[in-house]
Amino acid sequence: MQELLSEIRGCEVCKPHLPLGPRPIVAAHATAKIVIIGQAPGTKVHQTGIPWDDPSGRQLRKWLGVTDEVFYDESKIALIPMGFCYPGKGKSGDLPPRPECAPLWHERLFNSMQDLELIVVIGIYAQSYYLKEKRERNLTETVRMYKNYWPRYFPLPHPSPRNRFWLSKNSWFEKAVVPELQQRVLSILNE
């Protein structure tokens, strides 16, 4: 696993397309039982090198019901984005994750984690890649039908502060889905 992580962290496949240059961000361990698959690092995470080290990460940890200590314990939770480097700014936020990363690295990472029980797929890019034709017609319906993807996957919206409108419009998410997510995460971590 350490060799693979070193290889990923040294990757420059997308260098010509990255406005801040390559800085692959990933955290994983062979014993991880949960994988969080997000989009791609933002500028703050690019600077610190710490996955989910931003307001989105704080919200995600609340949804999961875990402390920072548990969240950043690679032996329990792996943090693997769809795109490992900051992709740049678009018209309404960051650009989509670079398409090269997941096909290049995800399968190798997953093959190195034999105790894996849950894959949390955050946002449309992760859900499209992993749930494929099984996902619903849009992100909201996919998240609403989260039990259709058990026991392997748990789809979530992005925890970005920019999603406040979605969260207020879909209050069922924090009332019904988040408690189920917390229960599932807790049961896996306490095994």
Order of alpha helices (4+ residues) and beta strands (2+ residues): alpha-beta-alpha-alpha-alpha-beta-beta-beta-alpha-beta-alpha-alpha-beta-alpha-alpha
